[in-house]
Amino acid sequence: MMRPAPNVNVITEDADQQGSATAGTYTDGPSVLVGRPNLAAIQTMLETYGYRIERHSDWAGLLRDNPTTEDFADYANQRRITLRCVNAKAAPV
């Protein structure tokens, strides 16, 4: 089975909004460019430098088990993920 193709979606964000990218030396105006890689792109980047994903946090389960938790919408809708990565040579499968 083939995995999805690595992809980085490039968007703009308002640098003044909390949780967004911050303005830098080359920022022109209130917007900044942001790249949002899919999981396949993250895996490709990690593999290029000798790392692999050891664990992918189950945010859906955590949020389901803790329904009163607030401010985790980005994790609930999978705009953000949490991965534990290890050096592939130091921690073989």
C-alpha positions as CSV (number, residue, x, y, z in Angstrom):
1,M,0.0,0.0,0.0
2,M,1.3,3.4,-0.9
3,R,1.4,6.1,1.7
4,P,0.2,9.6,0.9
5,A,2.6,11.8,-1.1
6,P,4.6,14.3,1.1
7,N,3.0,17.7,0.8
8,V,3.6,21.1,2.4
9,N,0.6,23.5,2.3
10,V,1.9,27.1,2.2
11,I,-0.5,29.7,3.7
12,T,-0.4,33.1,5.3
13,E,-1.1,33.9,9.0
14,D,-1.6,37.1,10.9
15,A,1.6,37.5,12.9
16,D,-0.3,39.4,15.6
17,Q,-2.7,36.5,16.4
18,Q,-1.7,34.4,19.4
19,G,-0.5,31.0,18.3
20,S,0.5,32.1,14.9
21,A,4.0,32.5,13.5
22,T,5.9,35.6,14.5
23,A,7.0,38.4,12.3
24,G,10.7,38.3,11.3
25,T,13.3,40.3,9.5
26,Y,11.7,39.6,6.0
27,T,8.1,40.1,7.1
28,D,6.3,42.8,5.0
29,G,3.1,43.8,6.7
30,P,1.0,41.9,9.2
31,S,1.1,38.5,7.4
32,V,3.8,35.8,7.5
33,L,4.2,32.7,5.3
34,V,3.6,29.4,7.1
35,G,4.2,25.8,5.8
36,R,2.0,23.1,7.1
37,P,3.5,19.7,6.2
38,N,1.3,16.6,6.1
39,L,2.5,13.5,8.1
40,A,4.2,12.0,5.0
41,A,6.3,15.2,4.6
42,I,7.3,15.2,8.2
43,Q,8.3,11.5,7.9
44,T,10.4,12.4,4.8
45,M,12.1,15.2,6.6
46,L,12.9,13.0,9.6
47,E,14.2,10.1,7.5
48,T,16.5,12.5,5.6
49,Y,18.3,13.3,8.9
50,G,18.2,9.8,10.3
51,Y,15.2,10.0,12.5
52,R,11.9,8.1,12.7
53,I,8.6,8.5,14.5
54,E,8.5,6.4,17.6
55,R,5.0,7.5,18.8
56,H,2.1,9.5,17.6
57,S,0.1,11.0,20.4
58,D,-3.6,10.1,20.4
59,W,-5.1,13.6,20.9
60,A,-8.6,12.3,19.8
61,G,-8.5,9.8,22.7
62,L,-7.1,12.3,25.2
63,L,-9.7,14.9,24.3
64,R,-12.5,12.3,24.4
65,D,-11.4,11.2,27.8
66,N,-11.1,14.8,29.1
67,P,-14.2,16.6,27.7
68,T,-13.8,19.7,29.8
69,T,-10.4,20.5,28.4
70,E,-10.3,23.8,26.6
71,D,-8.1,25.5,23.9
72,F,-7.1,22.3,22.1
73,A,-9.2,22.8,18.9
74,D,-6.1,22.6,16.7
75,Y,-5.4,19.1,18.1
76,A,-9.0,18.1,17.9
77,N,-9.3,18.9,14.2
78,Q,-5.8,17.6,13.5
79,R,-4.3,20.9,12.5
80,R,-1.5,20.1,15.0
81,I,-0.1,16.8,16.1
82,T,2.4,15.6,18.6
83,L,5.1,13.1,17.7
84,R,7.9,11.5,19.6
85,C,10.9,11.0,17.3
86,V,14.1,9.1,17.8
87,N,17.4,8.7,16.0
88,A,16.9,5.7,13.8
89,K,20.4,4.3,14.4
90,A,20.4,4.8,18.1
91,A,16.9,3.3,18.6
92,P,16.3,0.6,16.0
93,V,12.8,-0.8,15.6
